[in-house]
Amino acid sequence: MAEKTYPMTAAGKEKLEQELENLKTVKRPEVIERIKIARGFGDLSENSEYESAKDEQSQLETRIVTIQTQLRYAEIIDAGAVANDEVSIGKKVTFVEVGDTEEETYEIVGAAEADAFNGKISNESPIATAMIGKKVGDTVKVTTPGGDMDVKIVKVQ
């Protein structure tokens, strides 16, 4: 069985690599030091500082493993290899809901890079899934938890 790949842009891969380096060289030593200090407070069974530091260490190690897996199976998407007016990972798409006038613009990125608050949506999101492979001028039906909506692709960059 083939391993799952993680589509991402080259910039997204670089950002993950930087985060991993920071977690390993800065955050991990900080947490280890906190655990060491907390151990000095005595009885570990009633030591909230120790428990807190151990929880943080667990979350940190989980994030490190997640990033390492995403990088190991990264699939770099070259948006330049797709037609200029075609929606793909690595491109910004501007669309409007049919019957509305307000345009929305998002960059479609791999799930590992998604950050909706900064205009980056996952290629696995309902709206991106519906639009990938479509072209400027196409109207697509997007199925969301809130119901279906039709959107028209206005611009791809």
Residue pairs with C-beta under 8 A, 6 or more apart in sequence:
3 73
4 73
5 73
5 74
5 75
6 69
6 70
6 73
6 74
6 75
6 110
6 111
6 112
7 75
7 77
7 89
7 110
7 111
7 123
8 16
8 70
8 74
8 75
8 76
8 77
8 89
8 109
8 110
8 112
8 113
9 76
9 77
9 79
9 89
9 90
9 109
9 110
9 113
10 76
12 109
12 110
12 112
12 113
13 71
13 74
13 76
15 113
16 67
16 70
16 71
16 74
16 112
16 113
17 71
19 67
20 64
20 67
20 68
20 71
23 60
23 63
23 64
23 67
24 64
27 60
28 60
28 64
31 53
31 56
31 57
31 60
32 57
34 49
34 53
34 56
35 50
35 53
35 54
35 57
37 49
38 47
38 49
38 50
38 52
38 53
39 47
39 50
41 47
41 49
41 50
44 50
70 112
75 110
77 88
77 89
77 90
77 110
78 90
79 88
79 89
79 90
79 91
82 88
82 91
83 135
84 156
85 135
85 136
85 156
86 133
86 134
86 135
86 156
87 93
87 108
87 128
87 131
87 132
87 133
87 134
87 135
87 153
87 156
88 108
88 132
88 133
89 108
89 109
89 110
89 123
89 132
90 107
90 108
90 109
91 107
91 108
91 156
91 157
92 105
92 106
92 107
92 108
92 119
92 156
92 157
93 105
93 106
93 107
93 108
93 131
93 153
93 155
93 156
94 103
94 104
94 105
94 153
94 154
94 155
94 156
94 157
95 103
95 104
95 105
95 131
95 151
95 152
95 153
95 154
96 102
96 103
96 104
96 151
96 152
96 154
97 149
97 150
97 151
98 139
98 149
98 150
98 151
98 152
103 154
105 119
105 155
106 116
106 119
106 120
106 121
106 127
106 128
107 119
107 120
107 121
108 120
108 121
108 122
108 123
108 128
108 131
108 132
109 120
109 121
109 122
109 123
110 122
110 123
111 122
111 123
111 124
113 120
113 122
114 120
114 121
114 122
114 125
121 127
121 128
122 128
123 129
123 132
126 142
126 143
126 144
127 142
127 144
127 151
130 140
130 141
130 142
130 143
130 151
131 140
131 142
131 151
131 153
134 140
134 153
135 153
135 156
136 153
136 154
136 155
136 156
137 152
137 153
138 152
138 153
139 150
139 151
139 152
139 153
140 150
140 151
140 153
141 148
141 149
141 150
142 148
142 149
142 150
142 151
